[in-house]
């Protein structure tokens, strides 16, 4: 499943949880206001990769992956990494 599918499932999960979701599209912000890089990191978290594995795969430093992940979690309202992964898997 690609970033669009992850975004759709995440929006659905948030709506079911009573969170009002607005979808923004455009060059800088895709669905849910996540950047392309944030969507990539969320997808890799959903696939079970650690921050170090994500960093190696994307050619980033581990602190950068942590920062991107924290930003995506804040935008999605997730408090823990496991919540974020769970949000993207729910149908």
N, C-alpha and C positions, 0 to 999 in steps of 0.2 A: 504494500500500500504506500502510495506516495504522500507528499505533503498535503495535497488537497483533501485526500481521504482522512488523514489525521486531523486536519482542521475541522472537517465536517463532523467527525465523531466527537471532537472536543467541544464544539459549539453545542451539539445535542446534549452532551453530558452536563455542560454548564447550565443550559436551559432547564434540564430536569432538576438540577439542584437549586433552581430559583434565581440564578444569576442572569441579569440582563446582558445580552451579548449583542454588540454591534460589529458588523463585518466591514472592514476597510479594505479596499483594493487599491493597487497602485504600485509604482516603482519601489517605494520605500517600505510600505506596509502591506503585507498580504492579509489573509484571513486572520481575524482576531488581533490585528496590528502587529503580528510577529514578523520579524525580518526573515529573509530567506535563510540566513545563517541560523537563526533561532529555530526555524522549522526543521532544518537539517539536524541540529543537535537534539531536538525533541524526538525526531524519528529514530535517531541512533540510541537514545535512552530507551525508547520503547522496544527496540530490538535487543536490549540487554547489554549494551556496551558501557564500560566504565568511562569516567572522565579521561583517564590516561589513554584508553583505546580510541576515544573520540578525538582527542588531541592528535594522536599519531595519524589517524585516518584522514583528518582534515588539514593536517600540517599546521596546527596551532599549538600554543603553549597550554599547559594544564590550567594555569590561572585564567587564561582567556576563555577556555571552555567553561570554567566555573562561573565566570562573570556572565557569559551568554546564557547559561542555564538558569542562573538567578534571575536574569531579566525576563526570560520566557516564563518562568514560574510565577513571577510577580504579575505579568500580564494575564496569565491564565488563572490566577488565584490559587495556585498550588502551594502548599506549605512544605511538602517533602517531595523528593525525587520520585518515590514510589507512587505518590498521588499523581504526579505528572504522567508517568508511564501508564498508570491505570486510566487516566482521562483519555489518552489517545487510543486505547484499545477498546473502550466500551462502544457497543453498537447501538 
